[in-house]
Amino acid sequence: MILSAWQDLSGQVASDATYFSDFAYFMYGAPLLLAMSSVTHEHPSRTLQWLDAVQVLLAAYLAYTAIFSVSPFDQRSIAPIPASLLVLTYNVENLALACCASLRLLAHRRDGGQGRFYLLLAVFLWCYAGCAAAYNYLTLHGATEAWSEVLPSLPFLILVLLSMRVTAARSGAESAQAQQTPQKLTLLIDNFSPIFFTAALLGLGFAVMRAHFYLAAASLFVALLVHALRSATLQSRYMQSELALRAAHDKLEKLSLTDGLTGIANRRCFDQTLQLEWQRAARNHQGLALLIIDIDFFKSLNDTFGHPYGDACLVRIAAALNSALPRASDLAARFGGEEFAAILPATDGDGALAVAHKMQEAIAAAAIVHAPSRGGLVTASIGLALHDAGQTPEQLLAAADQALYRAKQNGRNRVEA
């Protein structure tokens, strides 16, 4: 506008350079179009922003060349451009921008601050399209009045007034609403806009190829190059997101199967492993041993030394039990409270009994202090059960629990099978 006003007031602009003010008016929609085509639900990549900017600017350049049949930076003498063509071009451009803003508003009307932004932008662009069309019509037919000079400024005044009435602060409810899952229409628009720019470059390149061959060839090359770079960038980001998601899933899966206090497997992991190992033992006709380990007089320990000391004892006992397992395929788990369990695949009675005694030795070697009335050191009672044909995992677990009960009844700090 400053350039146009200077040209009008000075009257000293060369005739072959007057095209530039028209080009500036025409290009004002490029940054608006770029803003409306940006992805809104995530922080956009700086690379993608630059690629989109290149596509928008080149598309606007080619559109100007196609409409006015001349390159805007051509230094040759330019034939006069019909005023009706200028008016039609500006009206179509303003209408297209208003429609794009309305489409964005439709997709983001419930997205808090983004919804308000597109509401203001849509209102401004529709007002601008209407006022500019009226002003251009009056100017084209020589019917301008004093009041008509206000029309180009009216949309900007409306934009200022609306912006002053809408607060920039967002409530907690709006923040949560803005972080909701994007709608299908939002995703469609976000993903279609870059493809639209590439298609526009290809179409405009073919449209100007006869009169501007080198410009058209360059635009086709840039369109394909930008599309390839964008696709490679998106693919790279997708792969990074996929790897991060997989790592997060593995971490959550591990956390869900680990006891938060002792760091060994929890009850959920124990139940899953027992089911799998029971099926393998039944299928391959192999042995399967199950141990249930209970800390003797643990309630008395908690009452005497306090729960923090009891928790520390559980951590040390879990480490001792885990160290007593001879193979990586064996599993030690916290069964609940002060009870632990061990699954020993492909193990017979003698092997399971040896592991049980090794666990008691590991607990004794840890030398965890207990009340003098309970023998001075922490001990454990162990119940042992072996898989039998026709037996269910629940029955195997019940058998090990009964064996543990007998170990307690027979004096504790012993193994019963």
Disulfide bonds with the S-S distance in Angstrom:
none
